[in-house]
Amino acid sequence: MRKMLKIRERILLLVFIVGMVVPRGLLAYPIDGYAWTGIRRLLYLQLVMKGEIKANLPAKGAFLPTVDIKLKLTGSRGDSLSTFPAVDPKLQKSIDAIFPNLHESYSMTVMDVTPGRPMRYACTQEKKQFQPGSVGKLVVVAGLFNELQKIYPESFEKRQELLKNRLVKGGKWAVYDEHVVPVFDTVDKKMVRRTVRESDIFSLYEWVDHMLSASNNGAANVIWRETILMHVFGSGYTSLSEEEADLYFSKISRSQLSELAVEVVNTPVNEAGITRDEWKLGSLFTGEAKKIVPGSGGSSASPYGLMKYLVALERGKIVDEPSSLEIKRLLYMTATRIRYASSWSLTNASVYFKSGSMYQCKQEEGYTCAKYMGNVSNYMNSVIIVEHPDGTTYMVALMSNVLKKNSSSDHNALAARIDQAVRK
């Protein structure tokens, strides 16, 4: 508790100096990051913490300042994970005890990378394929940072400046999706949460935040679109107008665009050592965007492929080390925690999280289709990095397909049991 209070005091100190001249390396985000990223949601949280706006505080584990967010597997320790360690018998026995009757519908991988002790690995049906849903947005963000690196290979600060200062209109790519996003008016200090509109203009940083923090599908399409434009126009992207971008998409053939879209997001993940048999993203996230960019081959993933992504991220191998760290910061949960990440066992932990779901229904006598309760397919997936205050650090990729049941509560309960298995 004393450590958490100290962390909160550090954040509050940073909050009070927002707007002053601060070294760039100090203020990025999460909560202390508005001054550098321009993500207005973070300014809202700062004002909540100062008491200027009355609202619920995030979970205690969300108070970690930016300077304390680090990659955990860089250097020689991470090099040992170019291949996964053998299954640890004791950890595997504990994991098997959690899933005695769930093996058909659940698959997972877990890796304990706590500093100061041997790394441990356990799994169940780790190479079984699932529809990744919104977890696929991790592929999109890798594509984005890959193209940023090409535009500014020598300066990560310039990549960040582009993310902060480049304003982009959503258009038809941004609709239609029910996931609401936070829109904070910095003048009247009012926060509204609403669906995205075609007329919305946000910075690249805010579109990425909407994609990962709010899991907004339209925001993911916009970032995917901008990634394509960066790839095509290179350094010319920085001055590219909306009209020039629209002209490009109106002239390129649908087949060429489909192939290009798949390549720009999947290639950097493949270069990090993840094959397309292990994880592939094949189509955009909304019907409107798919009218512009047809899908190609569908999307699929396995817990093994998702774990390889988390390991590569912690090793600094998703594009490069500063890009990996920035993606990890973007995944740090300072918004409301859901599903697996909302478990009481993780309240004090720092968590880096993405979930995804997809369900499909058909007519069935005596059954009424409901959200996240499909009777044809009902995918729910969670990927998470957990860092406890006592140093315990581990990663989990959990994928499920339980028909006719919202698995959110099950993922929540499993989080506590997996946490206990790793920590005992």
Secondary structure, DSSP 8 states (H G I E B T S, - for coil): -HHHHHHHHHHHHHHHTTTS---TTT--SSGGGHHHH--HHHHHHHHHHHTSS------GGGG--GGG---SS-THHHHTTSS---B-HHHHHHHHHH-TTTTTTEEEEEEE--TTS--EEEEESTT--B--GGGGHHHHHHHHHHHHHHHSTT-HHHHHHHHHH-EEE-GGGG------EEEEETTTTEEEEE---TT-EEEHHHHHHHHHTS--HHHHHHHHHHHHHHHHHGGGGGG--HHHHHHHHHHS-HHHHHHHHHHHHHHHHHHTT--TTTEE--S-SSHHHHHHS---S--EE-HHHHHHHHHHHHHT-SSSHHHHHHHHHHHB--S---GGGG-GGGTTSEEEEEEEEEEE---BTTB---TT--SSEEEEEEEEEEE-TTS-EEEEEEEEE-TTS-THHHHHHHHHHHHHHHH-
